[in-house]
Amino acid sequence: MINIIVVFPKKEVASKIKNILVKNGYEVAAACVTGAQAIQVVERLEAGIVVSGIRFVDMLYHELKECLPEHFEMLVVANNSQWQQYGEDDVIYLPLPMRSFDLVDTVEDMCRDLSDRLKRLKSKPKQRSADEQGVINRAKELLMERNGFSEEEAHRFLQKHSMDSGNNMVDTAYMVLEMF
């Protein structure tokens, strides 16, 4: 499930937006009245959507957006005059007055897009750093030298032992280096 944070300068508005989302099956991680509160909540989460107004006591929405990690999207709810004054194209915007259906529909689309992006990201193999790859290569060389393995056999040995032990390949390579 995607984390949702609601940020509006008036607590009543934040609660109202939160209640609309909760009634429609979304889990809202927090309802905040300042950008600083939202940033504190976001720091504990991996990904999500921030539903916010344009202005808070301590910052504008675009200042909050700059503090959001890579896997957070922003939905700004504001009237047209505020949007014309402060709005930018890098967020999704819903004009006031807003119907509950518009909010829920937009959040649903954003959740689907973010979930798809996160799935694609997780399905990509993690890139190893040069140092990590160096450790694996040294362990393979040691296995080839000591046990007469081919490079492919040494690689399979590290893979199998990392799966059997529940460790990643880099940790398994470190263990091989420590054993010899």
PLY file of the C-alpha trace (Angstrom):
ply
format ascii 1.0
element vertex 180
property float x
property float y
property float z
element edge 179
property int vertex1
property int vertex2
end_header
0.00 0.00 0.00
1.22 3.50 -0.86
1.79 5.90 2.04
-0.22 9.13 1.89
0.61 12.29 3.83
-1.89 15.14 3.95
-0.51 18.67 4.52
-2.74 21.74 4.86
-2.25 24.82 7.04
-5.68 24.39 8.67
-6.10 21.27 10.77
-9.79 21.02 9.86
-8.99 20.92 6.13
-6.23 18.34 6.64
-8.63 16.17 8.67
-11.39 16.51 6.09
-9.07 15.44 3.23
-7.73 12.59 5.37
-11.26 11.39 6.16
-12.25 11.40 2.47
-9.24 9.26 1.63
-9.72 6.88 4.58
-13.43 6.40 3.72
-12.35 5.38 0.23
-9.92 2.72 1.45
-6.63 4.62 1.61
-4.32 4.55 4.57
-3.15 8.04 5.52
0.17 7.98 7.37
-0.27 11.50 8.78
-2.24 14.73 8.55
0.11 17.68 9.06
-0.29 21.46 9.29
3.33 22.45 8.52
5.88 21.45 5.93
8.35 20.56 8.69
5.91 18.02 10.16
5.43 16.48 6.72
9.20 16.22 6.20
9.57 14.39 9.52
6.91 11.87 8.47
8.37 11.44 4.98
11.83 10.66 6.40
10.42 7.49 7.98
8.82 6.24 4.75
10.17 4.74 1.53
7.65 6.07 -0.96
4.29 7.77 -1.12
2.10 10.67 -2.09
1.87 14.06 -0.43
-1.54 15.73 -0.81
-1.13 19.38 0.08
-2.22 22.95 -0.19
-0.02 25.68 -1.64
1.05 27.59 1.47
1.91 26.46 4.98
3.02 28.52 7.95
6.66 27.58 7.39
7.02 27.14 3.60
5.39 26.90 0.20
4.54 23.56 -1.42
7.50 23.71 -3.85
9.93 24.04 -0.91
8.37 20.90 0.58
8.62 19.18 -2.81
12.37 19.88 -2.91
12.72 17.99 0.39
10.83 14.92 -0.80
12.81 11.78 -1.60
12.84 10.42 -5.13
9.90 8.05 -4.70
7.37 10.61 -3.50
4.78 12.31 -5.67
2.88 15.48 -4.86
-0.74 16.46 -5.43
-1.49 20.15 -4.82
-5.04 21.29 -4.10
-5.54 25.05 -4.49
-7.75 27.69 -6.05
-6.88 29.01 -9.50
-5.52 32.36 -8.32
-3.09 30.67 -5.89
-2.02 28.23 -8.58
-1.41 31.02 -11.08
0.70 32.85 -8.50
2.74 29.91 -7.13
2.06 26.89 -9.32
4.67 24.86 -11.20
4.27 22.08 -13.73
6.21 19.41 -11.82
3.28 18.39 -9.61
-0.29 17.29 -10.16
-2.81 20.03 -9.45
-6.49 19.83 -8.47
-8.44 23.10 -8.55
-10.78 24.22 -5.78
-13.67 23.81 -5.38
-12.97 20.12 -5.58
-15.31 17.14 -5.51
-14.40 14.17 -3.32
-14.57 11.96 -6.40
-11.90 14.05 -8.16
-9.56 13.71 -5.19
-10.05 9.95 -4.86
-9.76 9.37 -8.60
-6.55 11.40 -8.85
-4.99 9.68 -5.81
-5.94 6.29 -7.27
-4.17 7.13 -10.55
-1.12 8.41 -8.69
-0.97 5.28 -6.50
-1.17 3.01 -9.53
1.58 4.93 -11.35
3.84 4.99 -8.29
3.26 1.27 -7.60
4.13 0.41 -11.20
7.29 2.52 -11.02
8.35 0.90 -7.72
7.73 -2.60 -9.12
9.88 -1.84 -12.17
12.59 -0.45 -9.92
12.57 -3.53 -7.67
12.69 -5.88 -10.63
15.90 -4.28 -11.89
18.98 -6.04 -10.60
20.80 -3.99 -8.01
24.05 -2.49 -9.29
27.08 -3.39 -7.23
29.70 -0.81 -6.43
33.22 -1.26 -7.78
34.40 -2.20 -4.27
31.70 -4.87 -3.89
32.46 -6.32 -7.32
36.16 -6.32 -6.41
35.46 -8.39 -3.28
33.45 -10.91 -5.32
36.20 -11.11 -7.96
38.91 -11.67 -5.31
36.83 -14.45 -3.72
36.30 -16.08 -7.12
40.04 -15.86 -7.87
40.82 -17.46 -4.52
38.33 -20.29 -5.18
39.80 -20.82 -8.65
43.34 -20.88 -7.24
42.70 -23.07 -4.19
39.97 -25.41 -5.47
40.75 -25.48 -9.18
37.34 -24.01 -10.06
36.63 -22.33 -13.38
35.35 -18.78 -13.08
31.81 -19.98 -13.73
32.12 -22.68 -11.04
33.47 -20.15 -8.54
30.58 -17.82 -9.34
28.03 -20.62 -8.90
29.72 -21.62 -5.62
29.32 -18.07 -4.27
25.73 -17.88 -5.52
24.73 -21.20 -3.99
26.34 -20.48 -0.64
24.83 -17.01 -0.48
21.36 -18.45 -1.14
21.87 -21.31 1.35
23.08 -18.96 4.08
20.57 -16.17 3.33
23.37 -13.66 2.81
24.03 -11.56 -0.26
26.91 -12.46 -2.57
29.19 -9.73 -1.24
28.88 -11.01 2.35
29.48 -14.56 1.15
32.57 -13.40 -0.76
33.88 -11.74 2.42
33.36 -15.04 4.30
35.30 -16.94 1.63
38.15 -14.42 1.84
38.23 -14.72 5.65
38.27 -18.54 5.50
41.36 -18.59 3.29
0 1
1 2
2 3
3 4
4 5
5 6
6 7
7 8
8 9
9 10
10 11
11 12
12 13
13 14
14 15
15 16
16 17
17 18
18 19
19 20
20 21
21 22
22 23
23 24
24 25
25 26
26 27
27 28
28 29
29 30
30 31
31 32
32 33
33 34
34 35
35 36
36 37
37 38
38 39
39 40
40 41
41 42
42 43
43 44
44 45
45 46
46 47
47 48
48 49
49 50
50 51
51 52
52 53
53 54
54 55
55 56
56 57
57 58
58 59
59 60
60 61
61 62
62 63
63 64
64 65
65 66
66 67
67 68
68 69
69 70
70 71
71 72
72 73
73 74
74 75
75 76
76 77
77 78
78 79
79 80
80 81
81 82
82 83
83 84
84 85
85 86
86 87
87 88
88 89
89 90
90 91
91 92
92 93
93 94
94 95
95 96
96 97
97 98
98 99
99 100
100 101
101 102
102 103
103 104
104 105
105 106
106 107
107 108
108 109
109 110
110 111
111 112
112 113
113 114
114 115
115 116
116 117
117 118
118 119
119 120
120 121
121 122
122 123
123 124
124 125
125 126
126 127
127 128
128 129
129 130
130 131
131 132
132 133
133 134
134 135
135 136
136 137
137 138
138 139
139 140
140 141
141 142
142 143
143 144
144 145
145 146
146 147
147 148
148 149
149 150
150 151
151 152
152 153
153 154
154 155
155 156
156 157
157 158
158 159
159 160
160 161
161 162
162 163
163 164
164 165
165 166
166 167
167 168
168 169
169 170
170 171
171 172
172 173
173 174
174 175
175 176
176 177
177 178
178 179
